[in-house]
Amino acid sequence: MEGVTLIETHTLEALINEVRGLKETVVTTISELKETKKPYLTPQDVMQITGFGKTWINDNKQFIGFTTVGGCLRFKRKDVEAYMEQNYFKTKSPRRK
């Protein structure tokens, strides 16, 4: 049996706002996932990932790996990530007794 449910206006508005917020979160998350799946990166993308400037990227592009397409510099995401990982140094923390 189906019935009619009464709900207060402010409760309904709050629910609608929560759904809108959830929708915005989903759209943003999908956009971010698409961005992280992008296999080829511009120098600006590499700058965002590494935190380094354009000069550093230009000076180190041959160590990272790159290509030029139509005169535009492009990097493989996996090469940038591998370069950063291979140059990451971490000391072992001393054992505590």
FENTA-V621270 format. One record per pair of residues at least 24 apart in sequence whose ideal C-beta (glycine too) atoms are under 10 Angstrom apart, sorted by the first residue. I is the first residue (numbers start at 1). J is the second residue. Records with the same first field share a line. If there is no record, write none. Layout:
I: J + J
//
This chain:
36: 77
37: 77
38: 77
39: 74 + 75 + 76 + 77 + 78
40: 66 + 67 + 69 + 72 + 74 + 75 + 76 + 77 + 79
41: 66 + 73 + 74 + 75 + 76 + 77 + 79 + 80
42: 72 + 73 + 74 + 75
43: 72 + 73 + 74 + 75
45: 74 + 75 + 77 + 80
46: 73 + 74 + 75 + 77 + 79 + 80 + 83 + 84
49: 75 + 77 + 80 + 81 + 84
50: 80 + 81 + 83 + 84
51: 84
52: 84
60: 87
63: 87
//
